[in-house]
Amino acid sequence: MRTHRWMLWLLLILFFIALPQVTYVTEAKQQTEVADQEQELQVDRTLLSLTEEREVKVSFSIPDHLELDDFVWAFGGKPLEDWKSWDGESRDFSGDSFITFTKEPTIDRKTNDVHATLHFSLPFGTDDLSPRTIRVRYPELMGEYDLAVTHPSSGFSLSQSMSLKVYDEFLTYEEIKPAIDEVLQDAPEDRYLEYQSLGKSVEGRDLHFVVLAKDEEAVHRYLNETLPTALEQPERLLETLEDGTLEDYQVPIWFNNIHPDEVEGIDAQMEVFRTLALEDQVTFHTEDEDGHRKEVTFDVEDALNHVIFLFHFTHNPDGRVANTRENANGFDLNRDNAYQTQPETIQVNEHIGKWTPLSFIDLHGYVEGFLIEPATPPHNPNFEYDLLVDSMIGQAHAMGRAGIGSSTLDSYFIPLLDWENGWDDMSPAYTAMFAMLHGAIAHTVEVPTLSQDSYRAMVGLSYGAIDYVLTNKDALFQHQLELFARGVRGEDHRSVDEWFVNQEGDVIGRQRGAHDSFFPEYYVLPIGAAQKNELEAKRMVEYFLRNGIQVEQTTSPVAVNGVTYEQGTYVIPMAQAKRGFVNAMLYSGADLSDWTAMYDSVVVNFPALRGFDVVEVRQKDAFKGEAEPVQEVEWTSLAVHGKNSYYVVANSNNEAIQLVNQLLKAGKPVYVAAKSHRTVQEGDFIVRSRDLQAPLKNTHVDATPLHNKSSVHVKRLSQPKVAVVGSAQTRYVIEQLGFPIVSTDEADVIVDDLGNFNRKEASGKMYVGIGGRSLQAIEEANVLKGFATGSTALNHEGLLEAVMENSRYTAGYEKEEALYVTTGSWIAELPDKATILATVADRDDFLISGWWPEHEKARGQVIVASIEMNETDYVLFANDLTFRAHPQHSYRLLANSLFAAKESCTAPLLRMRPFEVTQSDTKGEKQLGGCSTKPKKLKPLVPVSD
């Protein structure tokens, strides 16, 4: 009995010992079974939008032993309640969660199926993300996220990948090329599609471009037959068009986007491209003239018999990546089309000239009301406006009606018809106006909101433009040919005059002065001694060649109006199809100061802003038979002879500044002439011949041997360190000139064009203030007793005649120069110790061109001055030196100022110490600030070797 009890107790003990292990094994088995279940989170949609509210139906099954209340819901690894909406007042994501349940999770215990409905509301409380405070923040929310439900203790978890976009069709830059490739792969073989990269952005990204045509022969025929004939013999094509023998021809339509943060312009192009490449028909909705909705269908094959489609998805790839209007250098490319300082515009605009499209649609946002050009007056007088305007109005209506028909928008407006001024096409800086100079009916189109709806409107308006061209192709091409014919004939047709009016609406026509024609017969760009800046003159020739303009070069000396132009002189005959393009860049411009509003700057004038000589010749056939077409510019390198120990590098162009900075960076000695002597001008640079050998291979400067160095008084230069507290464009210019850019603490010079003056930062340094904002900042800081500025308005601009005083700062300039003011400002009062460096010419006609109401107040006023006060050297410019990198003739005013911050005292060249200094040799830099009259007693810091 006792044995039996003992055995029972033993079995009981063993049972309790084994029980936890059995329980553990069972739970582990259950967890393993849960984890191993191959089940997805079921959703009825995976695409979410920041501009449309969406509901997502979710379903899944759970194991029997799990409780629904124990599950945690997350989106992108964050609890749903942590996805906060935008708070407009605090300007951060601190509002209520924009992800909620419209139907809470419920379970059917018979099947263990769970059902729920999630509501994704508008994170910014609006379906329009165009306001700037929102537009810069919404990309933070976009991305791929997992919607997940998890049972924390068991490890049971289900998820589904979801995409959150600004609208459904949005593509990042990285997605554009794969989307293009997919279309190219799927397109039928009977359509011609060609991908090209038009070049690279600042950061090295491709400029994606696609050609869609009937076949390769259509493209070849247009580029090599139709277009050359249109430009050279337009009347021949006009005859065939009128008699009906011009039948099988195609014309290009170019779709474009230049501001990538105006996002619909890229994605709408992709949709239009995909549809035209893959579908047989296109159907869209529009309205008739009475506002009645209608459906339009066109056959793609038929469309390709008439049109070559060109898609340039974005001018600015870097901006698409960074979600910025500007490119990586900080430039608005839609202000650079004429200036062409940025690589993107240089490359793209070459192709606009190459293709010379009939229709050009530049897709933008966000102007309230749905704006479609043509623009208000004043119109650029170089347009053949009477041949463009009717077609542009017709195409604008076609786009507007189709945009309305394809969206919930209910109206559009055309500035030319609905506004008095303020949205003008005076400047060729904008892409559409630039295309107009090539003969296109071109439009800037501004959808009103950043939204799914504006995307739909943009797709629709694109189809509206296509349908308009298809319906009116012959008439549109006839107008373009007539435009070209006027140029080839040299005809200044008076029918254009009615479109050029003043602020009162009075017709003023083209301003011809005493001439019969607004256009000269030729523009002449002299070379040699007759040209003050041959570098910039040749760059202008390259500019025209790149943009499809005919340029010639004389084959022998030619005498015209008592002036003999030497062989090799560049001549631009104005009897060519695109003479308006040439004139827009080279003519002096117009005084538009009577207008009460102007959209943006209007001054172009390359000769004045880039600083080269150009001559108008109005004698017909003056160079006929004396010049040949130029295919490319020939550059010659300067030969340096070792027998001359020193060379004088004239302070005459910007490459001289780049060369000097290159030498200084390498530790080579560079001197600047302190005063003029014979052939050496004050401000010229003097360098050793042996230091010039390598740099001059790719540099174009005016350099001559120095023969009488004993009489030349110089200052020795040290490369200044520069801090830029102003605009991106100023930083870009200073970098281009070769100056090292550092922090304000490290700097010798602070450059400011935005009014960011700081007294403490400027102490002990040089402060270079550029433009009205910086001058006003100096005045408000009260650091210069007796200093005051004058201004009409900071958005006024003008190119004006100025009188330059002889000084270190103005070295390399003539007594009278054209200076460019972009902030409507001048210096009204100066302290007694100030030095006046330049003044506005004291005559009524000092304004050359621009929009500067009340500019007469600036007559005779100081425009540039220098002041030394309170341990700071101030060099103050009311004029602009770096505006959009266009006034390159003024760069040397900036460079002179920067060099002046780190130059030695004056001494004869032969008494300067012969040592070299590296950037890291701070002791050497300190000694470099002085000069010695007894050099033999000084030991060189770094031995000079041959």
Secondary structure, DSSP 8 states (H G I E B T S, - for coil): -HHHHHHHHHHHHHHHHHHHHHHHHHHHHHHHHHHH-----EES--EEESSS-EEEEEEEE--TT--GGG-EEEETTEEGGG-EEEETTTTEEEEEESEEEEEEEEEETTTTEEEEEEEE--TTSSS---SHHHHTTGGGT-EEEEEEEEETTTTEEEEEEEEEESSTT---HHHHHHHHHHHHHHS-TTSEEEEEEEEE-TTS-EEEEEEEES-HHHHHHIIIIIHHHHHH-HHHHHHHHHTT---S--EEEEEE---TTSTHHHHHHHHHHHHHHH-SEEEEEEE-TTS-EEEEEEEHHHHHTTEEEEEE--S-HHHHHHT-SS-TTS--GGG-TTT--SHHHHHHHHHHHHH--SEEEEEEE--TT-EE-S-EEEE-TTS-HHHHHHHHHHHHHHHHHHHHHTSS----B-HHHH-SSSSEE--TTSHHHHHHHTT-EEEEEEESSSSHHHHHHHHHHHHHHHHHHHHHHHHHHHHHHHHHHHHHHT---GGGGGG-B-TT--B--S--TTSS-SS-SEEEE--GGG-S-HHHHHHHHHHHHHTT---EEESS-EEETTEEE-TT-EEEES-STTHHHHHHHHS---B-TT-S--SS-----HIIIII---EEE-STTTTTTTEEE-SS---------TT-SEEEE-TTSHHHHHHHHHHHHTT--EEEESS-BTTB-TT-EEEEHHHHTTGGGG----EEE-S-GGG-EEEEB----EEE-S-HHHHHHHHHHT--B--TTT-SEEEESSS---HHHHTTSEEEEEHHHHHHHHHHHT-STT-EEEES-TT-EEEEEEEE--SSTTTT--SEEEEEESSSEEEEE--TT-EEEEEE-SSTT-EEEEE-TTGGGGTT-EEEEEEEETTEEEEEESS-SSGGG--GGGHHHHHHHHHHTTB---EEGGGS------TT-HHHHHHHT---S-GGGS--SS----
